[in-house]
Amino acid sequence: MTTIAFIGLGNMGNPMAANLVKAGHAVQGFDLVPANLDTAKANGVSVMADAAAAVAGAEIVITMLPAGKHVVSVYEEIAPKAAPATLFIDSSTIDVASARRAHAIAGEHGLLSVDAPVSGGTGGAAAGTLTFMAGGADEAFAKAEPILKPMAGRIVHCGGGGAGQAAKICNNMILGISMIGVSEAFVLAEKLGLSHQALFDVASTSSGQCWSLTTYCPVPGPVPASPANKEYKPGFAAALMLKDLKLAQEAAGASGAVTPMGAEAAQLYALFNAQGGADADFSGIINFLRGKEA
Ligand code: NAD
């Protein structure tokens, strides 16, 4: 049993913390929202008065927060209070620069640190099947791996500090672009009188094959479990896709990478969000594209 501080008990954090409790760890949790603390308590988490109290006596500190500014400010608050060699794991999806800043704050206080964003959504968080993309020194990763296991289907050590966030935004840039590509193909097929099933049967076993088509098909029918069959209830909300595409564009700008398709995907998801799609699944972009037809 390990004592783990868990800060940020929202849609993702609460089910992740619950899986750590189920695995036999003592979890000391904190969140700013009282209702989230009630859920945590019901799941067996010891609810603490603030982040500093959560960190007291903890060997591991996990954060699951909205954005980079929250992670940096929480690290600045609690890193001075943690015992030397405590391992900090940040699983939030944040910009690479803030992730590197968080590693630096931890390093200044003699702590170990790993950035370990996840893919798999709230379903994966509840089932304990998240994919973790980890960045950090070998020693920190070796200590993080067994802690992440009860929450994970897969754990990949991507490289040094910030490499986990880099992998996450590169993956999600592929996803955003490919979902738009698959959606455009279905919209064109409709205009050409080709059935959804016929396009699916051909493309799913041809060179157009990809996850956005075969696992998450944006039209109802061919893949019964995809959100298109449930009126585009998320799943993975378009607002979160836009967040990740913006992070990718920020990183592309800062590093000088040429990503015109990523930029276009970010623009299209911004328009889809602005026109009411933010809470829909990101595959609902197909309806936005149909609305643009001449
Ligand atoms: P959420 O908004 O439900 O949870 C974030 C929690 O952090 C909130 O409960 C908030 O009160 C808390 N918080 C903010 N500042 C705090 C502070 N200073 N101290 C303590 N608590 C604080 O968001 P979520 O859906 O759980 O996502 C968390 C992170 O995971 C985000 O970075 C998101 O991009 C990423 N993510 C989400 C999903 C998803 O499907 N929801 C999937 C993959 C990654």
Boltz pocket constraint, residues with backbone or C-beta under 6 A from the ligand:
constraints:
  - pocket:
      binder: B
      contacts: [[A, 7], [A, 8], [A, 9], [A, 10], [A, 11], [A, 12], [A, 13], [A, 30], [A, 31], [A, 32], [A, 33], [A, 36], [A, 51], [A, 64], [A, 65], [A, 66], [A, 67], [A, 70], [A, 74], [A, 91], [A, 92], [A, 93], [A, 94], [A, 118], [A, 119], [A, 120], [A, 121], [A, 122], [A, 235], [A, 236], [A, 237], [A, 240], [A, 243]]
      max_distance: 6.0
